[in-house]
């Protein structure tokens, strides 16, 4: 392939309800889509982060600059553009893994559409549907939390994840366990809200038979997570701290995690995400696919990844209506607690023109031959 044109489409889609975590509250999915046109076709992708650098260091306006000024010139200079060649070409640009993932995914979508290959097939998927979990944000009260969990279970979700922070941890977990029983697959996500000094407090969560506690301590502090794991029976799962397959191998060797959350955007794209999966699987660690409140453009390729054999825990690949009254693609609908893996070429989905037009805030060319 040869790069011909790259367009950025800023979108803002209201959430059906505010989504609160330890680092803030979201009411709108405000991000951009990337449309890559090559001499053989086009591909789409979604930037996973937000307008502000609160969850991670990357943010919407910064990613646009990095794509325009640093990543796209390197991609355009390749005599033969492929997704596999892209990562080495942009390796000289330090960091910016989410921006790199956005470009790689759009290129991969265009490439696979050219050859008529679904992303799931390309990655090595072994299932045509994947179990769906749901992430429940921090609520104003325990009754509101229990109402939400009850509704999600009635809809068919097979696993519940509770966002926690200091002051909202043990009691919410206790309330959910008492209401819905010990058999409910339940996990918690702290989004780096605690320190190692909280270890004795976090040990209280061991009483509730959780699948895991996700990223309890500061990002990239593998030593502290390893120390914490020594004091917990609940498995520690790393998210924000894992940036590539090599780092995942180091974390596993240190016993800093016993479960791996793979977010393709966080590790630079689906090719590296597959390598992270392979490392975890080789060490016998369960893997699951995290979510970033994606639209259908981001959700579709996540489902393809979650169909790989090492993904043995339900991920955050929730149905479209978990977050949006209307998506910019055909919606993903929960069926018996599962979502179908797209089976058409590329990522298997594209924006609906009318919906995209309604939710678009701006369109700009980033590069043109």
NUBA-81857 format. One record per atom (N, C-alpha, C): residue in three letters; x, y, z. Coordinates in steps of 0.05 Angstrom, whole numbers, plus 5000, padded with zeros to 4 digits. Example, Ala and Ser with C-alpha at 12.3 -4.5 7.8 and 13.67 -1.06 7.14 Angstrom:
% NUBA-81857
Ala526448865156/Ala524649105156/Ala526449345156/Ser525749555142/Ser527349795143/Ser525850015157/
***
This chain:
% NUBA-81857
Unk501749765000/Unk500050005000/Unk501850255000/Unk500550474992/Unk501850734994/Unk499850935006/Unk500851095025/Unk499051285038/Unk498251505019/Unk495651575018/Unk494751785001/Unk493552025016/Unk492051965037/Unk490552175051/Unk489852085079/Unk490152265098/Unk489452205126/Unk487652435136/Unk485352365147/Unk483452565157/Unk482852505186/Unk482552715202/Unk481752685230/Unk478952795233/Unk477252645248/Unk474452715253/Unk473952725283/Unk473652965293/Unk473053005322/Unk470152945327/Unk469552775347/Unk466852705353/Unk466352745383/Unk463852805390/Unk463052825418/Unk460352695421/Unk460252475436/Unk457752315439/Unk456952305469/Unk454652405475/Unk453752395503/Unk453652115514/Unk454452075539/Unk454051825553/Unk451251805564/Unk450251565567/Unk447551525577/Unk447451605607/Unk449751605621/Unk449851685649/Unk452751765655/Unk453251945674/Unk455952015681/Unk457551765690/Unk460051755683/Unk461751525690/Unk464051635707/Unk463951565733/Unk465951675752/Unk467951465760/Unk470451555760/Unk472651385770/Unk474251545790/Unk476551435799/Unk478151575819/Unk479551815808/Unk479651845781/Unk481052085769/Unk479152285757/Unk476452235758/Unk474652435747/Unk472052315737/Unk470252485727/Unk467652405717/Unk467352475688/Unk466452285672/Unk465952335644/Unk462952345639/Unk462152535622/Unk459352555613/Unk459152525583/Unk461352555569/Unk461452545540/Unk463852395531/Unk463652235510/Unk465952125497/Unk466852325476/Unk469052465482/Unk470052685466/Unk472852605456/Unk473052525431/Unk475552425420/Unk475652475390/Unk477352325376/Unk477352345347/Unk477652075334/Unk476552055310/Unk476951825293/Unk479151895272/Unk480551695264/Unk482551735242/Unk481651575218/Unk481551705195/Unk480951575170/Unk483451585152/Unk484451355146/Unk486751325129/Unk485951225102/Unk486851365081/Unk486251275053/Unk488851205040/Unk488950965029/Unk491350875015/Unk490550834985/Unk492450744969/Unk491950704941/Unk490250454937/Unk489750294958/Unk488050054955/Unk485450064971/Unk485050274987/Unk482550285003/Unk482850475026/Unk481150445046/Unk481150615069/Unk480850455095/Unk481750575117/Unk481450455143/Unk480750655164/Unk479450565186/Unk478550735207/Unk479750645234/Unk480050835252/Unk480850765280/Unk479850985298/Unk480150945324/Unk479251135345/Unk481451185364/Unk481951445370/Unk483851515392/Unk482551455418/Unk483951315436/Unk482651205460/Unk482551405483/Unk484251605484/Unk484451775507/Unk482452005506/Unk482752205524/Unk480752405528/Unk481852685522/Unk480252895524/Unk481253165519/Unk483353265539/Unk483253145564/Unk485153225584/Unk486952995593/Unk489453045600/Unk491252825607/Unk490952755637/Unk488652635643/Unk488052545671/Unk488452255675/Unk487352095656/Unk487651805658/Unk490551725650/Unk491451855629/Unk494251805619/Unk495352065609/Unk497952055601/Unk499252305594/Unk498452405566/Unk497352235550/Unk496452315523/Unk493652435524/Unk493152615505/Unk490552745504/Unk489952825475/Unk487452905469/Unk486552925442/Unk488153125426/Unk488453375435/Unk489853575420/Unk492853505416/Unk494053395436/Unk496853315434/Unk497253085414/Unk495452895414/Unk495652675395/Unk495452765366/Unk493752955362/Unk493453065334/Unk496053185325/Unk497453325342/Unk500053445334/Unk502053235329/Unk502153035347/Unk504152815343/Unk503652665317/Unk501152605311/Unk500552475286/Unk501352645262/Unk500552895262/Unk501053065239/Unk503953125234/Unk505453185256/Unk508153285253/Unk510353075254/Unk509752845267/Unk511852645272/Unk511252365261/Unk508852265265/Unk508251995257/Unk507551965228/Unk505852145218/Unk505052115190/Unk507352165170/Unk509052355175/Unk511352385156/Unk513052125154/Unk513351995176/Unk514951745176/Unk513451525162/Unk510751505166/Unk509151305152/Unk509151355122/Unk508851615115/Unk508751685086/Unk511351625072/Unk513651625087/Unk516251575074/Unk516751285068/Unk515051105079/Unk515450825074/Unk514750765044/Unk516550625030/Unk515950565002/Unk513650364999/Unk513350185019/Unk511149995020/Unk509950005048/Unk507650115051/Unk506450155077/Unk504949905085/Unk505649795108/Unk504149575121/Unk504049635151/Unk502249505165/Unk502049545194/Unk504649445207/Unk505649215198/Unk508049105210/Unk510549285206/Unk510649435185/Unk512949615180/Unk512549885195/Unk510149935204/Unk509650205216/Unk511050235242/Unk510850045260/Unk512050075287/Unk515050135286/Unk516649985270/Unk519550055268/Unk519950335256/Unk518150415238/Unk518550675225/Unk518050905244/Unk516350875264/Unk515751095283/Unk517051045310/Unk518750845312/Unk520050785338/Unk521751015348/Unk522751185330/Unk524451405338/Unk522851615354/Unk520251615351/Unk518651805367/Unk518051675394/Unk519151795415/Unk518951685441/Unk516051695452/Unk515151475463/Unk512551475476/Unk510251505457/Unk508151635465/Unk505751695449/Unk504551435437/Unk504251235455/Unk503350975446/Unk500450985436/Unk498751145449/Unk496051155440/Unk495751275412/Unk497351485407/Unk497351605380/Unk498351405360/Unk500451255367/Unk501551055349/Unk499550835344/Unk498050755365/Unk496050545362/Unk493850635343/Unk493150895344/Unk491050995327/Unk491850975298/Unk494251055292/Unk495251035264/Unk495550745255/Unk496750575272/Unk497150295264/Unk494450155259/Unk492450215276/Unk489850075272/Unk488550155246/Unk488650415240/Unk487350505214/Unk488850385191/Unk491550375192/Unk493050255170/Unk492449955168/Unk492249825192/Unk491649535192/Unk488849485180/Unk486949655187/Unk484249625177/Unk484349645146/Unk485649845136/Unk485849875107/Unk487249635094/Unk489349545106/Unk490949325095/Unk489249065094/Unk487949005116/Unk486348755118/Unk483948775100/Unk482749005097/Unk480449035078/Unk481448975049/Unk483849065043/Unk484949025016/Unk485148725010/Unk485948565030/Unk486248285026/Unk483848115033/Unk481748255043/Unk479248105051/Unk479547935076/Unk481248015094/Unk481747865118/Unk480548005143/Unk478947875159/Unk477947985184/Unk480248015204/Unk480148225221/Unk482148255241/Unk482348025260/Unk480047905267/Unk480047675285/Unk481647445273/Unk481347395248/Unk482847175235/Unk485747245234/Unk486447495228/Unk489247575227/Unk490647545254/Unk489247615276/Unk490447595302/Unk490647315313/Unk488947135303/Unk488946855312/Unk486646795332/Unk484346915328/Unk482046875345/Unk481146585343/Unk480046485366/Unk479046205367/Unk476046195374/Unk474846435377/Unk471946445384/Unk470546645366/Unk467946595361/Unk466346785346/Unk464646965363/Unk464746935389/Unk463547115408/Unk465047105434/Unk464847325449/Unk466447345474/Unk464647425497/Unk465147325521/Unk463547405544/Unk463947695552/Unk461847835560/Unk462048115565/Unk461748175594/Unk463648325605/Unk463348435632/Unk462648735630/Unk462148855653/Unk461349135653/Unk462749275676/Unk463649525671/Unk464949685691/Unk462949875703/Unk462749875729/Unk460850045744/Unk462350265758/Unk461750515751/Unk463150745763/Unk462450785792/Unk463850975804/Unk463351045832/Unk460751195834/Unk459151125853/Unk456451235856/Unk456251415881/Unk454051555882/Unk453551735905/Unk452551585929/Unk451551345926/Unk450451185948/Unk450550895942/Unk450450725963/Unk450350435959/Unk447750345945/Unk445450455952/Unk443050375938/Unk443250425908/Unk444450655900/Unk444750715871/Unk446550505858/Unk448750435872/Unk450550235862/Unk449149965858/Unk447649875878/Unk446249625877/Unk444149615855/Unk442849845851/Unk440849855829/Unk442249825802/Unk444549945799/Unk446049925773/Unk446949635769/Unk448149515789/Unk449049235787/Unk446749055780/Unk444549085794/Unk442148925788/Unk441248945759/Unk441249195749/Unk440349235722/Unk442349105702/Unk444949125707/Unk446849005688/Unk446648705689/Unk446248585712/Unk445948295713/Unk443448205699/Unk441348365702/Unk438848295687/Unk439148315657/Unk440948495648/Unk441448515619/Unk443148285609/Unk444548145627/Unk445947905619/Unk448947915623/Unk450048135633/Unk452948145637/Unk453947925656/Unk456147805649/Unk457047575664/Unk459247635685/Unk460147885686/Unk462147965705/Unk461748265712/Unk462048325738/Unk461848605747/Unk464548705756/Unk465248945747/Unk467649085757/Unk466749345771/Unk467649385795/Unk467049625811/Unk469449805811/Unk469050055803/Unk471150255807/Unk471250325837/Unk473650345848/Unk473950415876/Unk475950635880/Unk475850755904/Unk477750955912/Unk477750965942/Unk479651095956/Unk479551115985/Unk476851235994/Unk475551096012/Unk472851176021/Unk470651046006/Unk471250915984/Unk469150775969/Unk470450515959/Unk470650325977/Unk471950075970/Unk470749835984/Unk471349796010/Unk470549556024/Unk467449546026/Unk466149756033/Unk463249746037/Unk461749706011/Unk462449835989/Unk461149765964/Unk461449475956/Unk463849365959/Unk464349085953/Unk462648905971/Unk462648965997/Unk461048816016/Unk458048816008/Unk457149056001/Unk454249085994/Unk453548915969/Unk455248915949/Unk454748765925/Unk454848465931/Unk456848375947/Unk457048095954/Unk454548005969/Unk453748165989/Unk451448086005/Unk448848075989/Unk448648255969/Unk446148265953/Unk446048055932/Unk448347995919/Unk448347835895/Unk449847565898/Unk451047525921/Unk452147255927/Unk455047225920/Unk456147005930/Unk458946935927/Unk459646845899/Unk457646745884/Unk458246625858/Unk458646845836/Unk457847085841/Unk458147295821/Unk461047355816/Unk461947325791/Unk464747415784/Unk464947715788/Unk466647795807/Unk466848075816/Unk469748155818/Unk470348395808/Unk473048495810/Unk472948795815/Unk475148915823/Unk475249205829/Unk477549335814/Unk477249595809/Unk479249745795/Unk479750005809/Unk482250055818/Unk482850285834/Unk484050515817/Unk484850465792/Unk486050675776/Unk488250825790/Unk490050685804/Unk492450795817/Unk491750965842/Unk489450925855/Unk488551115876/Unk489851065903/Unk491350845907/Unk492350785933/Unk495450785934/Unk496550765958/Unk499450735961/Unk499950475977/Unk502450405978/Unk503250155993/Unk502550176022/Unk502350426032/Unk501550466060/Unk498650366065/Unk497050336044/Unk494350246046/Unk494049936045/Unk496349796046/Unk496249506042/Unk494449366062/Unk494549446087/Unk492949306107/Unk489949356102/Unk489349596093/Unk486549656087/Unk485649486063/Unk487349476042/Unk486649326018/Unk486349026024/Unk487748926044/Unk487548646052/Unk484648576060/Unk483148776068/Unk480348716076/Unk478748616052/Unk479648686028/Unk478248596004/Unk478648295999/Unk480648176012/Unk481047886009/Unk478747726018/Unk477047836036/Unk474847686047/Unk472547636027/Unk472747766003/Unk470447765985/Unk470747595960/Unk472947445958/Unk473247265936/Unk473347405909/Unk474747625907/Unk474847775882/Unk476547635861/Unk475847675835/Unk477547575813/Unk480247705814/Unk480247965820/Unk482748125819/Unk482248405830/Unk484448535837/Unk484448825842/Unk486248955821/Unk485249135806/Unk486549245783/Unk488049505790/Unk490549515783/Unk492249755785/Unk491749915810/Unk492249795834/Unk491649935859/Unk493550165865/Unk496150135856/Unk498150325864/Unk499050495840/Unk501050655845/Unk501950845825/Unk502850705799/Unk502250825777/Unk503050715751/Unk506050675749/Unk506850455738/Unk509550375732/Unk511250305757/Unk510050295780/Unk511450225805/Unk511149925809/Unk512749765793/Unk512449475795/Unk513349375821/Unk515449495833/Unk516449405859/Unk514249415880/Unk512849645881/Unk510749675901/Unk508449475897/Unk507749435871/Unk505649235866/Unk506548955874/Unk509048895870/Unk510048625879/Unk509948605909/Unk510648815923/Unk510548815952/Unk507648785961/Unk505848925948/Unk503048905955/Unk501948615950/Unk502748495928/Unk501748225921/Unk502648025942/Unk504948075955/Unk505847895976/Unk504047896000/Unk502548116003/Unk500848156027/Unk497848106021/Unk497148045996/Unk494447995988/Unk494047715978/Unk491747595983/Unk491047355968/Unk489547415942/Unk488247645941/Unk486947735916/Unk489047785895/Unk488747675871/Unk490747725850/Unk490848025842/Unk493248125840/Unk493748395830/Unk493748375799/Unk492248555787/Unk492248575757/Unk493348845750/Unk495148855731/Unk496249105722/Unk494949195696/Unk494549455694/Unk493349585670/Unk495249815661/Unk495050045674/Unk496650275666/Unk499650225666/Unk500550035682/Unk503449985685/Unk504649825663/Unk502949695646/Unk504049525625/Unk503849665598/Unk506249705586/Unk506349855561/Unk507249695537/Unk508349455542/Unk509249285520/Unk509648995530/Unk510348825512/Unk510748545520/Unk513148505538/Unk515348655533/Unk517748635550/Unk517148725579/Unk515648945581/Unk514949035608/Unk513048845622/Unk511348715607/Unk509548515618/Unk511148275629/Unk513148195614/Unk514847965623/Unk516248045649/Unk517248295651/Unk518648375675/Unk516648385699/Unk514248485695/Unk512248495716/Unk511648215726/Unk511348025707/Unk510747745715/Unk513047625730/Unk515547675721/Unk517847565735/Unk518147665763/Unk517247915768/Unk517348035795/Unk515047955812/Unk513047815800/Unk510547755814/Unk509048015821/Unk509348215804/Unk507848465808/Unk504948445798/Unk504348225783/Unk501648185774/Unk501147885770/Unk498747805774/Unk497947525769/Unk495647505749/Unk494847745739/Unk492847765718/Unk493748005700/Unk493247985674/Unk494048195656/Unk491648315642/Unk491348575643/Unk489348725628/Unk490748825603/Unk489748755580/Unk490848855554/Unk488949065543/Unk489949305540/Unk488649515525/Unk490449575501/Unk489449515477/Unk491149545454/Unk492249825451/Unk490650025456/Unk491650305454/Unk493950365472/Unk493850255496/Unk495950305516/Unk498650185509/Unk498649975493/Unk501149845486/Unk502049905457/Unk500650095444/Unk501550185418/Unk500150055394/Unk498149875400/Unk496649765377/Unk496249465381/Unk494849355361/Unk493949075364/Unk496248875359/Unk498248955345/Unk500548765341/Unk502048725367/Unk502548945381/Unk503848915407/Unk501948785428/Unk499448845426/Unk497448725444/Unk497448425441/Unk497748325417/Unk497948035413/Unk500447925426/Unk502648075425/Unk505047985437/Unk504847975468/Unk503448175479/Unk502948185508/Unk501347935516/Unk499247885500/Unk497647645505/Unk499347395504/Unk501147375485/Unk502747135482/Unk504647095506/Unk505747315516/Unk507547305540/Unk505947205564/Unk503647325569/Unk502047255592/Unk501146955590/Unk500346885567/Unk499346605563/Unk501646405567/Unk504046475558/Unk506346295561/Unk507046255591/Unk506446455607/Unk506946435636/Unk504546335652/Unk502346275638/Unk500046165651/Unk498246365665/Unk498546625658/Unk496946835671/Unk494446885654/Unk492146915667/Unk489746985652/Unk489847265641/Unk488647315618/Unk488647565605/Unk485747655600/Unk485247915601/Unk482648015593/Unk483048285579/Unk480948365564/Unk481148605548/Unk479848845562/Unk481349045568/Unk480249285580/Unk478749465561/Unk477449665571/Unk475949845554/Unk476550135561/Unk475950305542/Unk476350595545/Unk473850745536/Unk471550635542/Unk468950755534/Unk468950805504/Unk469850615489/Unk470050645460/Unk467350655446/Unk467350795424/Unk465150775405/Unk465450505390/Unk463650455372/Unk463750205357/Unk466350175341/Unk467550395333/Unk470050385318/Unk472350275335/Unk472350325361/Unk474350215379/Unk473449945391/Unk470849905394/Unk469849665406/Unk470249425388/Unk469749455362/Unk469949235343/Unk472649095344/Unk474949235341/Unk477449105342/Unk478148985369/Unk477149105391/Unk477548995417/Unk476248715419/Unk473948685407/Unk472548425408/Unk474248215392/Unk475448305371/Unk477148115356/Unk479448025373/Unk480748215387/Unk482948145404/Unk482047955427/Unk479748015439/Unk478747865462/Unk477947575454/Unk477947515429/Unk477347245420/Unk479847065418/Unk482147175425/Unk484547015425/Unk484446815449/Unk485946595447/Unk485646375467/Unk486346445495/Unk488246635499/Unk489046695526/Unk487146875542/Unk485146985528/Unk483247165541/Unk481146985555/Unk481746905579/Unk480046715594/Unk478246845614/Unk478547115618/Unk476647265635/Unk475047455619/Unk472547495627/Unk470847695612/Unk472147975613/Unk472048115591/Unk473148385590/Unk471148605593/Unk472048845588/Unk470249085590/Unk469149145562/Unk468848945546/Unk467648985519/Unk464648985521/Unk463549185534/Unk460649195539/Unk459149255513/Unk456549215515/Unk454749295492/Unk454749595488/Unk454049675464/Unk454149965458/Unk452350125476/Unk449950015483/Unk448050175499/Unk448950195529/Unk451150065537/Unk452250115563/Unk453050405566/Unk454050525544/Unk455050795545/Unk453550995528/Unk452350905506/Unk451251085487/Unk448351015480/Unk446651225480/Unk443851185470/Unk443951135440/Unk445851265426/Unk446351225398/Unk449351225393/Unk450351025379/Unk453151015372/Unk453551125344/Unk456051145336/Unk456651235309/Unk456851005289/Unk456550765299/Unk456550515282/Unk454050365289/Unk453650145274/Unk451549955282/Unk452149865310/Unk450149845328/Unk450749785356/Unk451549495360/Unk453149445380/Unk453749175389/Unk451749105411/Unk450348885408/Unk448048815425/Unk448748565440/Unk448348565466/Unk448848335483/Unk446948105477/Unk448047865474/Unk446447625469/Unk447447405488/Unk445747335508/Unk446447125527/Unk449147195540/Unk449547445547/Unk451947525561/Unk454447545544/Unk454147525517/Unk456447525499/Unk455947735477/Unk458147815464/Unk458047995441/Unk459447845417/Unk458247885393/Unk459447745370/Unk462047875361/Unk463847715352/Unk466447815341/Unk465947885312/Unk466648125303/Unk466248205275/Unk467748005256/Unk466447935235/Unk467447725217/Unk467947825188/Unk467448085183/Unk467948195157/Unk470748315156/Unk471848365132/Unk474648455130/Unk475348705146/Unk477848715155/Unk478748935171/Unk477648925199/Unk477149155211/Unk476049155238/Unk473149075238/Unk471949055214/Unk469248945212/Unk466949145217/Unk467549405217/Unk465449595221/Unk466449865211/Unk464550045206/Unk465350315197/Unk463150505206/Unk463650765207/Unk461650955216/Unk459150965199/Unk456851005211/Unk454451065197/Unk454451355189/Unk454151425163/Unk454551705155/Unk452751905170/Unk450251845173/Unk448452035187/Unk449252075216/Unk449751855230/Unk450551875258/Unk453152025261/Unk455051955243/Unk457652095244/Unk457352395240/Unk455652465222/Unk455152755216/Unk453952895241/Unk452152765255/Unk450952895278/Unk452852935301/Unk454652745305/Unk456452765328/Unk459152885321/Unk459652965297/Unk462153085289/Unk462353375297/Unk464553445310/Unk465053725317/Unk466953865298/Unk468653715285/Unk470553835266/Unk471853615249/Unk472553685224/Unk474053495207/Unk476353655195/Unk478753525195/Unk481053655184/Unk482853455170/Unk484053545148/Unk486053375136/Unk488653395152/Unk489853165158/Unk492453165171/Unk494753135152/Unk494152995130/Unk496252945110/Unk495052875084/Unk496252965063/Unk495352895036/Unk497752885017/Unk497752675000/Unk500052654982/Unk499952874961/
***
